């Protein structure tokens, strides 16, 4: 059987299919391995033996079947032995052909070199493997007779304490280190202040959007679904608490927050319009704050002010950057612990006041539930989501 008789699916083009038993016409998506063999040793041998009587040879225009009289089927017959050997060759070739085909796809590849070469097809180069690393803190013996300092040489081995079912890991120091007993009281820093900024509807820390806050202390009388207000500079962001996690060891509380609450945004007050003053003003930080940052300038007036006051523009820019860096406000978090109900929230349903189908005269002037104002209902009735401008 030659490859020229194969269609795009890997199956022979004859109908009905004449492929050897065990070959596959289609590989469905998502398989961990694909089938790409035309056959195996047994299928090749069976097909060759079964085809002996029908082998046609054309001689002088006549079709002859010279192998039809060959009826021997024993393994020790020379013709059968040759067929057997050729079937083994076909089995080996198709086996490796299938292995090579599997290495051509990322899902089915088993060799690292195959994955590396596939990644290179899109311009990606695998990074070399690196060993694990960690930080170490050394404590020096501080007894009166002990030396006050020591040298930790390069390659000093340190072994981790394994947990249940784990293996110990051995680390080696990469550089020489001089340790001192006086530094024993300097513990490694495990936390740092969370410098929060507000960017649109997101909290940002180190230019990365986050959905959690870390507040100092525990037992803050917070609970899930409470609303909090984050204030940073002139920006505000109202959020809902979706999860609270207290860390008593670190004396802090993690607050996971949800999407921004749709509260009205109060615009920041506008700066007063600046005017070019003729009175001499010294170029100090305080005056830059008062005359530049605390006022609203246009370009022409600002250039006129600098010329009249004989201020250096480059120096002023440096002073402005210094003032802005010093004025970056820390974020503050406010919690809403008090809750109030709407007027009439505890009023009963109007229909419950009927006695024998008649509403008492004192309540007969109008049905306060018509039209229905569902947020006014008491706690025994389902309350739909509140209006967008209400923290409920």
Buried (B, 14 or more C-beta within 10 A) or exposed (E): BEEEEBEEEBBBEEEEEEBBEEBBEEBEEEEEBBBBBBBBBEBBBBBBBEEBEEEEEEEEEEEEEEBEEBEEEEEEBEBBEEBBEEBEEBBEEBBEEBBEBBBEBEEBBEEEEBBEEBEEEEEEEEEEEEEEEEEEEBEBEEEEEEEEEBEBEEEBEEEEEEEEEEEEEEBEBEEEBEBBBEBBEEEEEEEEEBEBBBEEEBBBBEEEEBBBBBBEEEEBEBEEEBBBBBBBEEBBBBBBBBEBEBEEEEEBBBBBBEEBBEBEEEEEEEEEEBEBEEEEBEBEEEBBBEBBBEBEBEEEBBEEBBEBBEBEEEEBEEBBEEBEEEEEEEBEBEBEEEEEEEEEEEEEBBEEBEEEEEBEEEEEEEBBBEEEEEBBBEEEEEEEEEEEEEBE
